Amino acid sequence: MLDIEAKIGIIEKENNELLKKVSSLSDEITSGKRAKQQVQPQTDKEKNIDTSYQGIYKHFVEIMRSLQVAAVSVVGSCCANGWKAF
């Protein structure tokens, strides 16, 4: 019985660590999305940077989906980053 409880404790700790990492990443993506809405690329260099950002963002979303993490609507301040693991 102690062996099972120890394994459960390890799994819970790993899940909490993963949730913290995902939460910190989602905060960065949210900041990037806000910045993207405010910036309109005009030069070719700016357009190339914008295209690169979009590729990185799409890859990040694919990774989050593979981890079964999805954006959710937030009411109140419980989960201010807007991400929840299922």
N, C-alpha and C positions, 0 to 999 in steps of 0.2 A: 504494500500500500504506500509506503514512503517513497518507493521508486517511482510510482505513478505520479505522486504529488510533486516530486522533484522535477519530473519531465514537464508537467503542467506549468510549474513555475518558470522553467527555462523558456517554454514556448510563449508564455505571457510576456516575459521580459523581452524576447526577440520581437514580438508583435508590437510592443510599446516603442521599442527603438525604431522599428520600421515606420511606424506612424509619425514619430517625431521627424524623421528624415523626409518623409513625403510631405509633411506639413511645411517644413522649411523650404522645400523645393516649390511647393504650390504658391507660397508667398512671393517668391521670385518671379514666377510665371505671371502672377496677377499684376505685379509691378510692371513687368514687360508689356503686358497687354494694355495697361493704362498708357504707358509711354507710346506704344504703337498708335493708339487712337489720337494722340496729340501731334505726332510727327507725320508730315507728308513728304516722302522722298521726292526730290526734284532733279538732282544730278544723277548721272549714271552710277557713280560710286555709291550714293545713297540708295539707289534702287537695288544695287547688288547686295548691299548690307541687308536691306529689307528682305530680299529673296532668301538670303542665307538664314536670317532669323526665322522666317516662315518654315524653312526646312527643319531647323532645330526644334521649333515648337511642335511641328507635326510628329517628329520622332519622339519627343518627350511625351506627347499624348498617347502614342502607341505603347510606350513603355508603361505608362500609368494604367492603361487598359489591360495590358498583359498581367499586371499586378492586381487586377480587379479593383482599381481605384477609379472613382467617378466623381465628377463635379455634382454638387447638390445645392439646391436653394437653401439659404440660411435665414432663419428667423431668430432675431436676438443676437447674443454674442457667444453662444455655445461653441460654435465651430467657425470662427471668423474667417478662416482661410478658404472655406467653401468646398473642401474635399472630404470625402468619407470613404473608408475602406469597407468593402462588403465581404 
